[in-house]
Amino acid sequence: MNEPVLQCHSLCRSYRDGDRSVEVLNGVELELQAGEKIAIVGASGSGKSTLLNLLGGLDKPTRGQVVLCSEDLAQLDEAKLCQMRNRHLGFVYQFHHLLPEFDARENVAMPLIIGGHARREALGLAADMLANVGMQHRLDHRPAQLSGGERQRVAIARALVTEPDCVLMDEPTGNLDPHSAAQVLALIDALGELSSAFVVVTHDPAIAAHMHRTLELVDGRLELRS
Ligand SMILES: Nc1ncnc2c1ncn2[C@@H]1O[C@H](COP(=O)(O)OP(=O)(O)OP(=O)(O)O)[C@@H](O)[C@H]1O
């Protein structure tokens, strides 16, 4: 079997609360193979966002490891960490985090330009990816000129345009009306054919049902649900 895309070993994260230490994650184990799609569910406050931040190298564990494409993220300096994120990860949040002063195509091109692609080539690849998410008719629209569902499709295109090894999604339909949420779910489903691994944090059983595995955060650890 190939080296896993993403691994957690005995992953722990605690926060200080006055003079108390509160253990939010307490020994998370995870192994994700290329192309594998998983949902992470759990009660409010169970640590889902905390885990996602650690997986994305946005936060450091108190103990244990996150290994992305054979690199222990805690061992990397900030420059190398940014490079790892740009090369290997895509992020989709509940709120799209698109840059308001740039149009859809420029937003999607941004991670390619940051990664060293020439602007013209990046814009071409961005237009192709926007077509893949059904947004070819909105290339020149700025985020404020798009509906919530359209913005989220642009955000998904931005996450996927670099062909990352792993896409981290935090409640990707959480802020959408039911119709737009259904469209985004259909898109995530269609993208299931891609070779990227997906980690999707969700409260939505419909999304979880479309993943290969569902894991639940209980008492700071991941348990297999289905
Ligand atoms: N920076 C922080 N400092 C102190 N405590 C924190 C910090 N971030 C999160 N926590 C605490 O850690 C616990 C887990 O928070 P987290 O946001 O990871 O949960 P979640 O499962 O994503 O919740 P939700 O589903 O409500 O978004 C909560 O009790 C929260 O108050």
The ligand as a MOL file (V3000), in Angstrom:
LIG
                    3D

  0  0  0     0  0            999 V3000
M  V30 BEGIN CTAB
M  V30 COUNTS 31 33 0 0 0
M  V30 BEGIN ATOM
M  V30 1 N -8.4650 29.0130 21.3810 0
M  V30 2 C -9.1780 28.3610 22.3140 0
M  V30 3 N -8.9660 28.5820 23.6320 0
M  V30 4 C -9.6510 27.9270 24.5690 0
M  V30 5 N -10.5870 26.9920 24.3070 0
M  V30 6 C -10.8450 26.7300 23.0160 0
M  V30 7 C -10.1590 27.4000 21.9440 0
M  V30 8 N -10.6470 26.9170 20.7680 0
M  V30 9 C -11.5890 25.9960 21.0810 0
M  V30 10 N -11.6980 25.8850 22.4310 0
M  V30 11 C -12.6010 24.9610 23.1330 0
M  V30 12 O -12.3620 23.6600 22.6500 0
M  V30 13 C -13.5970 22.9220 22.5190 0
M  V30 14 C -13.7460 22.4200 21.0920 0
M  V30 15 O -13.9550 23.5110 20.1890 0
M  V30 16 P -14.1510 23.3010 18.6250 0
M  V30 17 O -14.4170 24.6430 18.0420 0
M  V30 18 O -12.9980 22.5330 18.0890 0
M  V30 19 O -15.4630 22.3880 18.5990 0
M  V30 20 P -16.3990 21.9750 17.3730 0
M  V30 21 O -16.6480 20.5070 17.5050 0
M  V30 22 O -15.8100 22.4630 16.1070 0
M  V30 23 O -17.7280 22.7820 17.7360 0
M  V30 24 P -18.9130 23.3370 16.7760 0
M  V30 25 O -19.5720 22.1300 16.1570 0
M  V30 26 O -19.8150 24.0250 17.7570 0
M  V30 27 O -18.2790 24.2600 15.7860 0
M  V30 28 C -14.6870 23.8780 22.9560 0
M  V30 29 O -15.0190 23.5860 24.2850 0
M  V30 30 C -14.0580 25.2430 22.8610 0
M  V30 31 O -14.5980 26.1310 23.7910 0
M  V30 END ATOM
M  V30 BEGIN BOND
M  V30 1 1 1 2
M  V30 2 1 2 3
M  V30 3 2 2 7
M  V30 4 2 3 4
M  V30 5 1 4 5
M  V30 6 2 5 6
M  V30 7 1 6 7
M  V30 8 1 6 10
M  V30 9 1 7 8
M  V30 10 2 8 9
M  V30 11 1 9 10
M  V30 12 1 10 11
M  V30 13 1 11 12
M  V30 14 1 11 30
M  V30 15 1 12 13
M  V30 16 1 13 14
M  V30 17 1 13 28
M  V30 18 1 14 15
M  V30 19 1 15 16
M  V30 20 2 16 17
M  V30 21 1 16 18
M  V30 22 1 16 19
M  V30 23 1 19 20
M  V30 24 2 20 21
M  V30 25 1 20 22
M  V30 26 1 20 23
M  V30 27 1 23 24
M  V30 28 2 24 25
M  V30 29 1 24 26
M  V30 30 1 24 27
M  V30 31 1 28 29
M  V30 32 1 28 30
M  V30 33 1 30 31
M  V30 END BOND
M  V30 END CTAB
M  END
